[in-house]
């Protein structure tokens, strides 16, 4: 569960905007997006979705990065699927 440990460390980094900038510039957002669309591990998908939502909740620049890279579509699709699952 190395990926899960990475995601847990990510949680500690997103508490302020300069850290979100570092996460974006490091390319981690795109890696998180790959985890989100990978159907092999739902726990990783959940954590990646949560982490990407935290990035998007930063400044408008961070939200624009998520939207500009079409990542929001994947996050919303997973959220809708999860809601349908819990009906």
C-alpha positions as CSV (number, residue, x, y, z in Angstrom):
1,X,0.0,0.0,0.0
2,X,2.8,2.4,-0.8
3,X,0.4,4.6,-2.8
4,X,-1.8,4.9,0.2
5,X,1.1,6.1,2.3
6,X,2.0,8.7,-0.3
7,X,-1.6,9.9,-0.3
8,X,-1.6,10.2,3.5
9,X,1.5,12.3,3.3
10,X,-0.2,14.4,0.7
11,X,-2.9,15.2,3.2
12,X,-0.4,16.9,5.4
13,X,0.9,19.0,2.5
14,X,-2.4,20.6,1.4
15,X,-3.2,22.6,4.5
16,X,-2.0,25.9,2.9
17,X,-1.8,27.3,-0.6
18,X,2.0,27.4,-1.0
19,X,2.0,23.6,-0.4
20,X,-0.7,23.2,-3.0
21,X,1.5,25.1,-5.4
22,X,4.3,22.6,-4.7
23,X,2.0,19.7,-5.2
24,X,0.9,21.1,-8.6
25,X,4.5,22.0,-9.7
26,X,5.8,18.5,-8.7
27,X,3.4,16.8,-11.0
28,X,1.6,15.0,-8.2
29,X,-1.8,16.2,-9.3
30,X,-1.5,14.3,-12.5
31,X,-0.4,11.2,-10.7
32,X,-3.4,11.5,-8.4
33,X,-5.6,11.8,-11.4
34,X,-4.1,8.5,-12.8
35,X,-4.9,6.9,-9.5
36,X,-8.4,8.2,-9.6
37,X,-9.2,6.7,-13.0
38,X,-7.5,3.4,-12.3
39,X,-10.2,0.9,-11.5
40,X,-8.0,-1.7,-9.8
41,X,-8.0,-0.2,-6.2
42,X,-11.1,1.6,-4.9
43,X,-9.4,2.7,-1.7
44,X,-6.7,4.5,-3.8
45,X,-9.5,6.0,-6.0
46,X,-11.2,7.4,-2.9
47,X,-8.1,8.9,-1.5
48,X,-7.0,10.4,-4.8
49,X,-10.5,11.9,-5.2
50,X,-10.3,13.4,-1.8
51,X,-6.8,14.8,-2.4
52,X,-7.8,16.3,-5.7
53,X,-10.8,18.0,-4.1
54,X,-8.5,19.5,-1.6
55,X,-6.3,20.9,-4.3
56,X,-9.4,22.4,-6.1
57,X,-10.5,24.0,-2.9
58,X,-7.4,26.1,-2.6
59,X,-7.2,29.4,-4.5
60,X,-9.0,30.2,-7.8
61,X,-5.6,29.4,-9.4
62,X,-5.7,25.9,-8.0
63,X,-9.3,25.4,-9.1
64,X,-8.5,26.6,-12.6
65,X,-5.6,24.1,-12.7
66,X,-8.0,21.3,-11.9
67,X,-10.6,22.5,-14.4
68,X,-8.0,23.3,-17.1
69,X,-6.6,19.8,-17.0
70,X,-10.1,18.2,-17.2
71,X,-9.5,16.6,-13.8
72,X,-12.8,17.8,-12.4
73,X,-14.8,15.6,-14.8
74,X,-13.1,12.5,-13.3
75,X,-13.7,13.7,-9.7
76,X,-17.3,14.4,-10.4
77,X,-17.9,11.1,-12.2
78,X,-16.4,9.1,-9.3
79,X,-18.5,11.1,-6.8
80,X,-21.7,10.5,-8.7
81,X,-20.9,6.8,-9.0
82,X,-20.3,6.6,-5.3
83,X,-23.6,8.4,-4.5
84,X,-25.4,5.9,-6.8
85,X,-23.7,3.0,-5.0
86,X,-25.0,4.2,-1.7
87,X,-28.7,4.6,-2.7
